[in-house]
Amino acid sequence: MGLTQAELERFTNATVPDLAGPQTRLLFAGINPGLWTAAVQAHFARRGNRFYPALYRAGLVDRLIDASAGYAEEDRQHLLDRGIGITNLVARASARADELSNAELAEGRHRLVELVERMRPAVVAVLGISAYRVAFGVPKARSGRPPHDLAGAQLWVAPNPSGLNAHSQLPDLAAAYREVGVAAGLVEPAMTSEPLAGQ
């Protein structure tokens, strides 16, 4: 599927439905949809986005998902069957996340709370420390598990998988996503080869 920049720009402010079901235990919250994602109606769909490769390397899915032309129904169902849901802090699509206002991100926190209250996932992972800091009003927050939950779910902050996020490479993303997957009970903790104390 090829789209010109002018064709993509027609999807500015479009929305993408949340991917969620009754079995959702781990809800990933991106910042907002990109234009390509809005065009094909599948989350993290732009080629080069590292979300699905990171899920695969983390052991959260058993195959590499390609959403660049939209979800294949079997891939969409596989995510749901694995207990994975996907939403965004801000629903409207834009070319870049930095086009969002601070007020939109703060409002996105309220939207996320309402969704979590309805869905009741075990874990919510916000993907993007900068967006989290603005949306939740905690300018010095760090990645990982903050000291508060979100509407009864464990809250985590993990790296954003966009190719524009040069701070995190694929192994970093996979490790962070595996950590939230363990917290949600979707994957087993990694076995350690270190001897236990006293052995």
Secondary structure, 3 states (H helix, E strand, C coil): CCCCHHHHHCCCCCCCCCECCCCCCEEEEECCCCHHHHHHCCCCCCCCCCHHHHHHHHCCCCCCCCCCCCCCHHHHHHHHHCCEEEEECCCCCCCCHHHCCHHHHHHHHHHHHHHHHHHCCCEEEEECHHHHHHHHCCCCCCCECCCCCECCEEEEEECCCCCCCCCCCHHHHHHHHHHHHHHCCCCCCCCCCCCCCCC
